[in-house]
Structure formats: structure tokens, C-alpha cells
Amino acid sequence: MITSQQIKELRDKTGVSMSACKKALEEAGGDMEKALAVLQRESARSAEKKADRMLGAGVVEAYVHNNKKVGVLLELMCETDFVSGNEEFRALAKDIAMHIAATGANELQELLSQNYIKLPSLTIKELLNQAIQKFGEKVEISKFTRYSLS
């Protein structure tokens, strides 16, 4: 039997809806690691379904490291102003910008394949897939620039 504590723990880890967490835990027989894999698979499917949607909103995030020697400008796009105004969406943009500053990624494909520094079990692409599942909209990094003093 799946407990509400297990569902809450999985939701806290992923930010995905309670019902999706419950379904993943049930499919995984209560195993947290297997449930995470189920959610990753489902988020990839969700991203595929939304791939053709139009991006009409988003945010520009600026991050400058404390040493003032590295900075990033990132454009994270979504479908609606409703999602772009969401604090979790804005936090995602900031986290990705900080990741770029820390890793030195310069090209989008390179960035998407990198393991996310805050949660190395996920790539940036998988992080975006989770965001698509969470927000119910297509979410995409449209462009970014990393600045660095030599």
C-alpha cells in the first residue's frame, strides 16, 4: 500500500502532481527509485506530446556570480503568461542560469546533455521534461549567453 508520506516525499523531490506521484509509486510497487524512473519516462512522453506547440511567453533571467567574473543571460520560453509569471518557472530559469555559469556550457545541445549540478541524476533535458509535465506546457531554452572574464 502506498502511503501519503511516500507520495509527499516523491512530490517534494519532483514537484509533479500528487496524482502522478501516486500513480508512479503504484506502478513501481512503492519503490522510490523506480517511481522516479517512471516519472522521468512519463515526463519525456509529456514533452513529446507538447513538442509542436507554440511558445508565446517566457522570461529573461540574468545571473551574475558573486565574484562578478561570470554572468549568464538566459531566455526560457513557455506557452502562456500564466506559466511565465509562476514563481517556480522563474526559479527554474534562475537555476538553469546558475548551472550555465558553473559549468561553462556554450551551446544548447551541450547544455541539454549535461547532468544538472543540483541533482546529478537528471540531465538539463530531463529537468525541462519534468517542467513540461509539471506546468502542462511546452518549456524550452531558446537562447543563452555566458560571459566570463579571462
C-alpha atoms as one frame of an Amber mdcrd trajectory, in Angstrom:
protein
   0.000   0.000   0.000   1.266   3.446  -0.948   1.299   5.925   1.932   0.617
   9.626   1.770   4.141  10.169   3.174   5.656   8.342   0.176   3.572  10.435
  -2.213   4.607  13.643  -0.422   8.292  12.649  -0.497   8.155  11.959  -4.245
   6.288  15.205  -4.863   8.888  17.137  -2.844  11.644  15.591  -4.964   9.980
  16.230  -8.315   7.313  18.907  -7.987   4.988  16.728 -10.054   1.293  16.454
  -9.122   0.195  14.246  -6.246  -1.853  12.041  -8.572   1.110  11.486 -10.912
   3.321  10.661  -7.922   0.766   8.185  -6.583   0.393   6.535  -9.979   4.192
   6.252 -10.367   4.582   4.755  -6.886   1.806   2.258  -7.563   3.425   1.234
 -10.853   6.795   0.893  -9.078   5.362  -1.138  -6.216   6.291   1.549  -3.690
   9.970   1.678  -4.713  11.051   5.344  -4.719  13.892   4.937  -7.262  11.679
   3.022  -9.673   8.944   5.640  -9.217  11.448   8.368 -10.157  12.277   6.412
 -13.317   8.551   6.076 -14.099   8.105   9.849 -13.712  11.102  10.522 -15.959
   9.619   8.253 -18.618   6.238   9.959 -18.300   7.773  13.444 -18.430   9.566
  12.509 -21.661   6.237  11.344 -23.128   4.570  14.548 -21.984   7.324  16.598
 -23.645   6.874  14.680 -26.918   3.138  15.405 -26.951   3.739  19.134 -26.497
   6.692  19.446 -28.895   4.690  21.108 -31.681   3.068  23.764 -29.505   3.854
  27.450 -29.984   5.936  29.329 -27.443   4.411  32.750 -26.774   5.726  33.754
 -23.354   8.740  33.341 -21.118  11.324  35.100 -19.008  14.794  36.503 -19.416
  16.923  35.583 -16.439  20.214  37.273 -15.589  22.663  35.657 -13.204  25.965
  37.144 -12.121  28.200  35.082  -9.849  29.305  36.581  -6.525  32.849  37.122
  -7.804  31.445  39.352 -10.595  33.587  37.477 -13.141  30.930  35.178 -14.646
  27.434  36.027 -15.812  24.633  34.462 -17.841  21.630  35.786 -19.751  19.054
  33.078 -20.396  15.767  33.108 -22.284  13.404  30.396 -21.005  10.206  30.132
 -23.022   6.753  28.684 -22.335   3.305  28.927 -23.901   1.457  31.395 -21.673
   1.976  34.397 -19.402   0.285  32.396 -16.656   3.221  29.957 -16.513   5.908
  32.586 -17.155   4.638  34.510 -14.128   4.801  31.421 -11.914   7.487  31.633
  -9.202   8.531  28.015  -9.806   9.049  28.743 -13.511  11.187  31.770 -12.650
  13.145  29.706 -10.115  13.774  27.123 -12.858  15.170  29.868 -15.113  17.474
  31.056 -12.319  18.657  27.512 -11.556  19.463  26.870 -15.220  21.315  30.195
 -15.495  23.376  29.318 -12.399  24.084  25.888 -13.884  25.376  27.502 -17.081
  27.596  29.861 -15.084  29.029  26.947 -13.077  29.584  24.527 -15.956  30.636
  26.846 -18.749  28.181  25.457 -21.292  28.289  27.473 -24.528  25.973  25.549
 -26.868  22.383  24.431 -26.340  22.923  20.751 -27.222  25.903  20.610 -24.875
  23.812  22.166 -22.114  20.849  19.820 -22.601  23.061  16.731 -22.268  24.820
  17.898 -19.077  23.937  16.480 -15.699  22.148  19.107 -13.629  24.522  20.288
 -10.877  21.801  20.426  -8.204  20.532  16.925  -8.992  23.147  14.955 -10.975
  20.758  12.067 -11.639  18.956  14.372 -14.131  20.202  15.963 -17.314  19.089
  19.502 -18.143  16.868  17.980 -20.874  15.197  15.747 -18.267  14.813  18.753
 -15.964  12.976  20.576 -18.753  10.829  17.490 -19.397   9.842  17.494 -15.722
   8.932  21.173 -16.030   6.738  20.387 -19.046   4.956  17.709 -17.049   4.641
  19.984 -14.016   3.384  23.115 -15.807   1.403  21.342 -18.538   3.029  23.490
 -21.216   5.948  23.281 -23.569   9.059  24.728 -21.863  12.221  25.388 -23.815
  15.526  27.217 -23.538  15.501  29.414 -26.614  18.908  31.019 -26.147  21.552
  31.891 -23.621  24.872  33.687 -23.422  27.613  33.117 -20.862  30.007  35.924
 -20.112  33.343  35.374 -18.398  36.386  37.493 -17.607  39.564  35.693 -18.623
